[in-house]
């Protein structure tokens, strides 16, 4: 996959993440919730001082260091020519989402989250666009590695 396409994916995800967070910051007060689909989906402005699902709450410096290390490793991996388009795109998704959240942590000391879902009476962790791309990218990455392994086994 060409470098320009990879950069466009990463930058687009980062900008979409920033745009949605700025919308939330400018239109809601911290803790405020706006119902989108009653009883199922809200936009709720919260600050996450930890990592996924609020784990490691308050460990911002540690999370920033780990994020930078993961970012460096992903850049190393994405530069390899051996990866399929699916794996390269998946890594681009993760990098874009990671950069959005890393930007928040460095600028604010926390991540801005706002997607708030309730599934069958159970609240799901509040998350953001960057988180979404990290999860989607990770799932696609796993699929890509499984497909590569299957193809490698077929060619033996």
C-alpha positions in Angstrom: 0.0 0.0 0.0 1.4 3.4 -0.9 2.7 5.7 1.8 0.3 8.5 0.7 -2.8 6.3 1.1 -1.6 5.2 4.6 -1.0 8.8 5.7 -4.4 9.8 4.3 -6.1 7.1 6.4 -4.2 8.0 9.5 -4.7 11.7 9.2 -8.4 11.3 8.3 -9.1 9.2 11.4 -7.1 11.7 13.6 -9.0 14.7 12.2 -12.4 12.9 12.5 -11.6 12.1 16.1 -10.5 15.7 16.8 -13.5 17.1 15.1 -16.0 15.0 17.0 -14.3 15.8 20.3 -14.3 19.5 19.6 -18.0 19.3 18.8 -18.6 17.7 22.1 -16.4 20.1 24.1 -18.1 23.1 22.4 -21.7 21.9 22.8 -21.9 20.0 26.0 -20.7 20.6 29.6 -18.7 17.9 31.3 -21.1 15.2 32.5 -24.0 16.4 30.2 -25.8 13.8 28.2 -27.8 14.2 25.0 -30.2 11.4 24.1 -29.9 10.3 20.5 -31.9 7.0 20.6 -33.9 7.0 23.9 -32.7 4.2 26.2 -30.0 3.0 23.8 -27.6 5.7 22.6 -26.5 9.0 24.2 -23.8 11.5 23.6 -22.3 11.9 27.1 -19.3 14.2 27.6 -16.8 12.5 30.1 -13.1 12.7 30.7 -11.3 9.4 30.9 -8.1 9.7 33.0 -7.2 6.0 32.4 -7.0 3.6 29.5 -9.7 1.4 28.0 -12.7 1.1 30.2 -11.1 3.5 32.7 -8.4 1.0 33.8 -5.1 2.5 35.1 -7.0 5.6 36.1 -4.6 8.5 36.7 -1.6 6.8 35.2 -1.4 9.3 32.3 2.4 9.4 32.0 2.6 5.7 31.9 -0.2 5.5 29.3 1.5 8.1 27.2 4.9 6.3 27.3 3.2 3.0 26.4 1.2 4.7 23.6 4.4 6.2 22.1 6.1 2.8 22.2 3.1 1.1 20.5 3.0 3.9 17.9 6.7 3.4 17.2 6.3 -0.3 16.8 3.2 0.1 14.5 5.2 2.6 12.3 7.9 0.0 12.1 5.4 -2.7 11.2 3.5 -0.6 8.6 6.7 0.1 6.8 7.3 -3.5 6.0 6.4 -4.4 2.4 5.4 -8.0 3.4 2.0 -7.1 4.8 -1.3 -7.4 2.9 -3.5 -4.4 2.2 -5.9 -5.6 5.0 -3.1 -5.7 7.6 -1.6 -2.3 6.5 -5.1 -0.7 6.6 -5.8 -2.2 10.0 -2.5 -0.9 11.4 -3.4 2.5 9.9 -6.7 2.5 11.7 -5.0 1.7 15.0 -2.4 4.4 14.5 -5.1 7.0 13.7 -7.1 6.2 16.8 -4.0 6.0 19.0 -2.8 9.4 17.8 -6.2 11.0 18.6 -6.2 9.7 22.1 -2.5 10.4 22.6 -3.1 14.0 21.5 -5.8 14.3 24.2 -3.6 12.8 26.9 -0.7 15.2 26.1 -2.9 18.3 25.6 -5.5 17.7 28.4 -4.1 15.0 30.6 -7.1 12.8 29.8 -9.1 11.5 26.9 -12.5 12.9 25.9 -15.1 10.2 25.5 -18.8 10.6 24.5 -20.4 7.6 22.7 -22.6 6.2 25.4 -24.5 3.0 24.7 -26.9 1.0 26.8 -27.4 -2.7 25.8 -30.4 -4.4 27.3 -30.2 -2.3 30.5 -26.4 -2.5 30.8 -24.3 0.6 30.3 -21.3 0.0 28.0 -18.1 1.9 28.6 -18.2 5.4 27.1 -15.8 5.8 24.2 -14.8 8.0 21.2 -14.0 7.8 17.5 -10.4 7.0 18.1 -11.3 4.1 20.4 -13.6 2.8 17.7 -10.9 2.8 15.1 -8.5 1.1 17.5 -11.0 -1.7 18.1 -12.0 -2.0 14.4 -8.3 -2.0 13.4 -7.4 -4.6 16.0 -10.2 -6.9 14.9 -9.3 -6.5 11.2 -5.6 -7.0 12.1 -6.5 -10.4 13.8 -8.5 -11.4 10.7 -5.6 -10.3 8.4 -3.1 -12.4 10.4 -5.4 -15.4 10.4 -5.9 -15.1 6.6 -2.1 -14.8 6.1 -1.5 -17.8 8.2 -4.2 -19.8 6.3 -2.7 -18.8 3.0 0.8 -19.7 4.2 -0.4 -23.2 5.3 -2.1 -23.7 1.9 1.1 -22.9 0.1 3.1 -25.5 2.0 
